[in-house]
Amino acid sequence: MQNLGLRFPELLIWSPLFAGLLCFIFKSHKNSKALALGSSIITLIISFLSLVYAKDKYLSGLSDNYVWMKYLGASFNIGLDGMGQLLTFLTAFAFPLIFVSTYNKEYKKPASFYGLMLLSQAGLMGVFMAMDALVFYFFWELALIPVYFLSSMWGGERRIQATFKFFVYTFAGSLLMLVGIIYLYLLTPATQDADHSFALEAFKRLMLPGADGHVALTDTMQNWLFWLFFIAFAIKMPVFPFHTWQPDAYEQAPTAVTMVLSGVMVKMGVFAVMRWLLPVLPHAAEKFSSIVIVISVFGMLYASLIAIRQDDIKRLVAYSSIAHIGLMSAAMFTYNATGLQGVLIQMFSHGVNIIGLWIVVELLERQTGVRKISELGGVAHKAPVLTIALVIIALANIALPLTNAFVGEFMMFNGLFKHNIWIAAAAGISIILAAVYTLNMVQKVFYGETNTITAAIKEIALHEKVALAIIIVAIFLMGLYPQPVFDLTGDVADKIIKAAGK
């Protein structure tokens, strides 16, 4: 039997990229919307097949490497390890849900809107598969640039100010990262075709002794390079104190774009730390780990306390996301296998849960026209299915046992506890605070008596029920049986710890 030649990494990029370009051709809302949804479903199928059949002897495997810029030492090198498979599947899983849940939403210039959304998906896929620093940077920007236009053209009243802040932060981060990449590139040894190399493996070898016993990347170099990369990635996550762009961007962006930002795009920063920072600069990462952990835990508590005070549902969910990402940031730097694998699991779980919350927010805002908690109430009387879905997703968001988030949070707190019991105790306060602001929001919005605003609410449509049902199934499936994710990501944490010499 012939090799089928199915190259999953390429297909995961080309499918949304070509569909996004085709969207610009269509004029009507119906055609572009249908194309975007169809393309996202095809991408999801490809991603699922890459999980199930990629190791089949008749398929081409999980990596592709082509000559790109030969004399610069850059190759189009993309591949899917366990972490890449998990996050590309999250990306593929998220976009159909986003398109289905917002299917009734009307946009001006719909072809441009859906085209930009798919281009962003292609960029995200490339980021999670890049094994070459220049390719990684290219897709990093491809994922971000469409979001600037989506937010500035289809956002809220203060979209220009919010988008400008988002641009300044992300541009600064990208510039810092580019400086670090070029510096590392210039340290790499010559290859057969080029003076230096952008390959991830070439970057990792810089910390190893050469033939003369010396290392190209000294500890002093690692120290300042660490902060270049960490600040760039911390802005994208975002973690305190680089988070201030996030609440405004989430509030003003169209909810579909906010789902992409919150559910998938923030994982770019977490992923980048685990793919590029910890393995390439292990000594500096270990040296500054205590500082990062303390900052991250402080950011968790800070964001949770602000979330309690929020009256705008969008801003409450935004600060909730900052708190969850803060825990991931802290757990990564414990250099504990359990904590690191907890981060991998939680990236997927958080993406599922936060998209579910945003779907509920979108459905409420679409029917009522308001987002203020104080102006809502009694929604359960009018939309019981929406209420049940929200309660389940909210309980998952606070990591109730048997839900998906419990698995990852338990493992991350385990890693923090082994690192420092007092820091783990301080971080644990955020669990209580999360329950306070989440359950308070559920009570005030969905229970009590209806008012003039909520009296007109109707039960959600069938396609919206389907989207929420899929999220609920994912919540319980992963909460009850997380073993496939353990099997998928088990070696990733071990490799990171081995690179640090642990």
C-alpha positions in Angstrom: 0.0 0.0 0.0 1.4 3.4 -1.0 2.1 6.2 1.5 -1.0 8.4 1.4 1.1 11.5 1.7 -1.2 13.3 4.1 0.9 16.1 5.7 -1.1 17.2 8.7 1.0 20.2 9.7 0.7 21.8 6.2 -3.1 21.0 5.9 -3.7 22.7 9.3 -2.3 25.9 7.9 -3.4 25.9 4.3 -7.0 25.0 5.0 -7.9 28.2 7.0 -5.4 30.3 5.0 -6.9 29.5 1.6 -10.4 29.7 2.9 -9.7 33.1 4.4 -8.3 34.4 1.1 -11.4 33.1 -0.7 -13.7 34.9 1.8 -12.5 38.2 0.5 -13.9 37.2 -2.9 -17.4 36.6 -1.7 -19.7 39.6 -1.4 -22.7 38.3 0.5 -22.8 37.6 4.2 -24.3 34.1 3.6 -21.5 32.8 1.4 -18.6 34.1 3.4 -20.2 32.9 6.7 -20.9 29.4 5.3 -17.3 29.2 3.8 -15.8 30.2 7.2 -17.8 27.6 9.1 -17.2 24.9 6.5 -13.5 25.6 6.5 -13.3 25.5 10.3 -15.1 22.1 10.4 -12.6 20.7 7.8 -9.7 22.0 9.8 -11.2 20.4 12.9 -11.5 17.0 11.1 -7.8 17.3 9.9 -6.7 18.1 13.5 -8.7 15.2 14.8 -7.1 12.8 12.2 -3.7 14.1 13.2 -4.4 13.0 16.8 -5.8 9.6 15.8 -4.0 8.4 12.7 -0.8 10.4 12.5 1.5 7.6 13.6 0.0 5.2 11.1 2.7 3.7 8.9 0.9 4.7 5.7 0.8 8.4 6.6 3.6 11.0 6.3 3.9 11.8 9.9 3.8 15.0 11.9 6.6 17.2 10.6 7.6 19.0 7.4 10.8 20.8 6.7 11.4 22.7 3.4 14.2 25.1 2.4 12.9 28.6 2.8 15.7 31.2 2.9 18.6 28.9 2.3 21.4 31.4 2.7 19.9 32.9 5.9 19.7 29.5 7.5 15.9 29.6 7.8 13.7 26.6 6.8 10.0 26.2 6.7 10.2 23.7 9.6 6.9 22.9 11.3 5.9 19.9 13.4 3.5 18.5 15.9 4.7 17.1 19.2 2.3 16.5 22.1 2.0 20.1 23.0 1.6 21.2 19.4 -1.1 18.6 18.8 -3.0 19.7 21.9 -3.0 23.4 21.0 -3.7 23.0 17.3 -6.7 20.8 18.3 -7.8 23.5 20.7 -7.6 26.1 17.9 -9.4 23.8 15.5 -12.0 23.0 18.1 -12.6 26.7 19.0 -13.3 28.2 15.6 -16.4 26.1 14.6 -17.9 26.8 18.1 -17.3 30.5 17.6 -18.8 30.6 14.2 -21.8 28.5 15.2 -22.6 30.4 18.3 -22.4 33.8 16.5 -24.1 32.5 13.3 -27.0 34.9 13.6 -24.7 37.9 14.2 -24.7 40.4 11.3 -21.5 42.1 10.4 -20.8 45.0 8.0 -18.4 43.8 5.3 -18.8 40.1 6.3 -16.4 38.8 3.8 -13.6 40.8 5.3 -14.6 39.9 8.9 -14.6 36.1 8.2 -11.5 36.3 6.0 -9.5 38.0 8.8 -10.8 35.5 11.4 -9.5 32.6 9.2 -6.2 34.3 8.6 -5.8 34.6 12.3 -6.6 30.9 12.7 -3.9 30.0 10.2 -1.4 32.2 12.1 -2.2 30.4 15.4 -1.7 27.0 13.8 1.7 28.1 12.5 2.8 29.4 15.9 1.9 26.1 17.6 3.9 24.1 15.0 6.9 26.3 14.3 10.3 24.7 14.8 12.2 27.5 13.3 12.5 30.9 15.0 11.9 33.0 11.9 8.8 30.9 11.0 7.6 31.2 14.5 7.9 35.0 14.3 6.2 35.2 11.0 3.2 33.2 12.2 3.1 35.2 15.5 2.6 38.3 13.5 0.1 36.7 11.1 -2.0 35.7 14.1 -2.0 39.2 15.6 -2.3 41.5 12.6 -5.9 40.4 11.6 -7.0 41.0 15.2 -5.9 44.7 15.0 -8.3 45.2 12.0 -11.1 43.0 13.5 -11.1 45.0 16.7 -10.7 48.5 15.1 -13.4 47.9 12.4 -16.0 45.8 14.2 -15.4 46.8 17.9 -17.4 48.9 20.4 -17.5 52.6 20.9 -14.0 52.9 22.4 -12.5 50.4 19.9 -9.9 52.8 18.6 -8.3 53.5 22.0 -8.5 49.9 23.0 -7.0 48.7 19.7 -4.2 51.3 19.9 -3.2 50.1 23.4 -3.3 46.5 22.2 -1.1 47.5 19.2 1.4 49.3 21.3 1.8 46.5 23.8 2.0 43.7 21.3 4.3 45.7 18.9 6.7 46.3 21.8 6.6 42.7 22.7 7.2 41.6 19.2 10.1 44.0 18.9 11.8 42.6 22.0 11.3 39.1 20.8 12.8 39.9 17.4 15.9 41.4 19.0 16.3 38.2 21.1 15.8 35.9 18.1 18.4 37.8 16.0 20.9 37.8 18.8 20.6 34.0 19.3 20.7 33.5 15.5 24.1 35.4 15.3 25.5 33.1 18.0 24.6 29.9 16.2 27.5 28.2 14.3 27.7 28.0 10.5 25.9 25.3 8.5 26.7 23.8 5.1 24.6 26.5 3.4 24.5 29.5 5.7 26.5 31.3 8.3 23.9 30.8 11.0 20.6 29.0 11.7 17.2 29.9 13.0 16.4 26.3 13.9 15.0 25.6 17.4 17.5 22.8 17.9 20.4 25.1 16.9 19.2 27.6 19.6 19.1 24.8 22.2 22.6 23.7 21.4 24.0 27.2 22.3 24.0 26.3 26.0 26.0 23.1 25.4 29.9 23.1 25.5 31.6 23.3 22.2 34.8 21.5 21.0 36.8 24.0 23.0 34.8 23.4 26.2 33.1 26.8 26.1 29.5 27.7 25.5 28.3 30.2 23.0 25.5 31.3 25.3 26.9 32.4 28.6 24.9 32.9 31.8 25.2 36.6 31.5 23.8 36.5 28.0 21.0 34.2 29.2 20.1 36.7 31.9 19.2 39.6 29.7 17.9 37.5 26.9 15.5 35.9 29.4 13.8 39.3 30.1 13.6 40.1 26.4 11.7 37.0 25.7 9.7 36.8 29.0 8.3 40.3 28.7 7.3 39.6 25.1 5.5 36.4 26.1 4.1 37.9 29.3 2.4 40.7 27.3 0.7 38.1 25.2 -0.5 35.9 28.0 -1.0 38.5 29.8 0.4 38.4 33.3 0.8 41.2 35.8 2.0 44.0 35.3 1.8 43.6 31.5 -2.0 43.0 31.5 -3.5 46.4 31.2 -4.3 46.1 27.5 -6.4 43.0 28.0 -9.6 44.2 29.8 -10.1 47.1 27.3 -9.4 44.9 24.3 -11.8 42.1 25.5 -14.5 44.7 26.3 -14.3 46.6 23.0 -13.6 43.8 20.5 -16.5 41.9 18.9 -17.3 38.9 21.1 -16.2 36.5 18.4 -12.8 38.1 18.4 -12.7 38.2 22.2 -13.3 34.4 22.1 -10.2 34.0 19.9 -8.1 36.3 22.0 -9.1 34.7 25.3 -9.7 31.1 24.4 -6.7 30.6 22.0 -4.5 33.5 21.5 -3.3 34.0 25.1 -2.0 30.4 24.9 0.6 31.7 22.4 2.4 33.3 25.3 2.2 30.3 27.6 3.2 28.0 24.7 6.1 30.2 23.8 7.6 30.1 27.3 7.4 26.3 27.3 8.7 25.9 23.7 11.3 28.6 23.4 12.1 30.2 26.7 12.5 27.3 29.2 14.5 24.9 26.9 16.7 27.6 25.3 17.5 29.7 28.4 17.2 27.2 31.2 19.8 28.6 33.6 18.3 32.1 33.5 14.8 30.8 33.7 15.7 28.9 36.9 17.6 31.9 38.3 14.6 34.2 37.9 11.9 31.6 38.6 11.1 32.9 42.1 10.6 36.5 40.8 8.3 35.3 38.1 6.3 33.0 40.4 5.8 35.8 43.0 4.7 38.3 40.3 2.3 35.7 38.8 0.7 34.9 42.1 0.4 38.5 43.0 -1.3 39.1 39.6 -3.7 36.2 40.3 -4.9 37.8 43.6 -4.9 41.3 42.1 -7.0 40.2 39.1 -9.4 38.2 41.3 -10.1 41.1 43.7 -10.7 43.5 40.7 -13.1 40.9 39.2 -15.2 40.9 42.4 -15.7 44.6 41.9 -16.8 44.5 38.3 -20.3 45.3 37.1 -19.6 44.6 33.5 -19.7 40.9 32.6 -17.1 41.2 29.9 -14.6 42.8 32.2 -15.4 40.3 34.9 -14.6 37.4 32.5 -11.5 39.3 31.3 -10.0 39.6 34.8 -11.0 36.0 35.6 -8.9 35.0 32.6 -5.9 37.0 33.9 -6.1 35.1 37.2 -6.2 31.7 35.5 -3.2 32.6 33.2 -1.3 33.8 36.3 -1.5 30.3 37.8 -0.2 28.8 34.6 2.7 31.2 34.6 3.6 30.4 38.2 3.4 26.7 37.7 5.6 26.7 34.6 8.5 28.1 36.6 8.4 25.5 39.3 10.3 23.1 37.1 8.1 20.3 38.4 6.9 17.6 36.0 3.4 17.5 37.6 3.0 21.3 37.5 4.2 21.6 33.9 1.9 18.9 32.7 -0.9 20.6 34.6 -0.2 23.8 32.6 -0.5 21.8 29.4 -3.8 20.3 30.4 -5.1 23.7 31.8 -4.3 25.5 28.5 -6.9 23.3 26.8 -9.4 23.3 29.6 -9.2 27.1 30.1 -9.7 27.6 26.3 -12.9 25.4 26.4 -14.3 27.0 29.5 -13.6 30.6 28.7 -15.1 30.3 25.2 -18.2 28.9 26.9 -18.5 31.9 29.1 -18.0 34.3 26.2 -20.8 32.5 24.3 -23.2 33.1 27.2 -22.1 36.7 27.4 -22.7 37.2 23.7 -26.2 35.6 23.9 -27.1 37.8 26.8 -25.9 41.0 25.2 -27.5 40.2 21.9 -30.9 39.8 23.5 -30.8 42.5 26.1 -28.3 45.1 24.7 -26.6 45.4 28.1 -23.7 43.9 29.9 -24.1 45.4 33.4 -24.8 42.8 36.1 -26.8 45.3 38.1 -29.2 45.7 35.2 -29.9 42.0 34.7 -31.7 39.4 36.7 -34.1 36.5 36.5 -32.8 35.1 33.2 -33.4 31.5 34.5 -37.2 32.1 34.2 -36.9 33.0 30.5 -34.0 30.8 29.3 -33.6 27.7 31.5 -31.3 25.9 29.0 -28.9 28.9 28.8 -28.9 29.0 32.6 -28.1 25.3 33.0 -25.3 25.6 30.5 -23.9 28.7 32.3 -24.0 27.1 35.7 -22.0 24.0 34.5 -19.5 26.2 32.7 -19.1 28.5 35.7 -18.5 25.6 38.0 -15.9 24.3 35.6 -14.3 27.7 35.6 -13.8 27.5 39.3 -12.4 24.0 39.0 -15.1 22.0 40.6 -14.1 18.2 40.9 -15.3 16.1 37.9 -14.9 19.1 35.6 -12.0 19.6 33.2 -10.3 22.5 35.0 -10.0 20.5 38.3 -7.4 18.2 36.7 -5.1 20.9 35.5 -5.5 23.2 38.6 -4.9 20.3 41.0 -1.6 19.4 39.2 -0.5 23.0 39.0 -1.1 23.6 42.7 0.7 20.3 43.4 3.8 21.7 41.6 3.5 25.0 43.5 3.2 23.2 46.8 6.4 21.2 46.1 8.1 24.5 45.2 7.0 26.6 48.2 4.2 25.9 50.5 3.6 29.5 51.4 3.4 30.6 47.7 1.0 27.8 47.1 -1.2 28.9 50.0 -1.3 32.5 48.7 -2.2 31.2 45.3 -4.9 29.1 46.8 -6.8 32.2 48.0 -7.6 32.9 44.3 -9.8 29.7 44.3 -12.0 31.2 47.0 -12.1 34.6 45.2 -13.0 32.9 41.9 -15.9 31.2 43.6 -17.0 34.6 45.0 -17.1 36.6 41.8 -18.3 33.7 39.6 -21.2 32.6 41.8 -22.1 36.2 42.6 -22.4 36.8 38.8 -24.6 33.7 38.3 -26.9 34.7 41.2 -27.4 38.3 40.2 -27.8 37.7 36.4 -29.7 34.4 36.3 -31.7 34.2 39.5 -34.1 36.5 41.3 -36.9 38.3 39.6 -37.0 39.4 36.0 -37.1 43.2 35.2 -38.0 45.2 32.2 -34.8 44.3 30.4 -34.8 40.6 31.0 -38.6 40.1 30.6 -38.2 39.9 26.8 -35.4 37.3 26.8 -36.2 34.2 24.8 -34.7 30.7 25.0 -31.6 30.3 22.8 -31.8 28.8 19.3 -30.9 25.2 18.4 -27.5 25.9 17.0 -26.6 27.9 20.1 -27.7 25.0 22.3 -25.5 22.7 20.2 -22.4 24.8 20.7 -23.0 25.0 24.4 -23.7 21.2 24.6 -20.4 20.4 22.9 -18.6 22.5 25.4 -20.4 20.8 28.3 -19.5 17.3 26.9 -15.9 18.4 26.6 -15.9 19.7 30.2 -17.2 16.4 31.7 -15.3 14.1 29.3 -11.9 15.6 30.1 -12.9 15.9 33.8 -13.8 12.2 34.1 -11.2 10.7 31.8 -8.1 13.0 31.2 -5.8 10.0 30.5 -5.5 10.7 26.7 -4.2 14.1 27.4 -1.7 12.7 29.9 -0.5 10.3 27.2 -0.3 13.0 24.6 1.7 15.5 26.7 3.6 13.3 29.1 7.1 13.6 27.4 6.9 17.4 26.9 7.3 18.2 30.6 10.1 15.6 31.0 12.1 17.2 28.1 11.8 20.7 29.6 13.1 19.5 33.0 15.9 17.5 31.3 17.0 20.6 29.4 17.3 22.4 32.7 19.6 19.6 34.0 17.1 18.6 36.7 
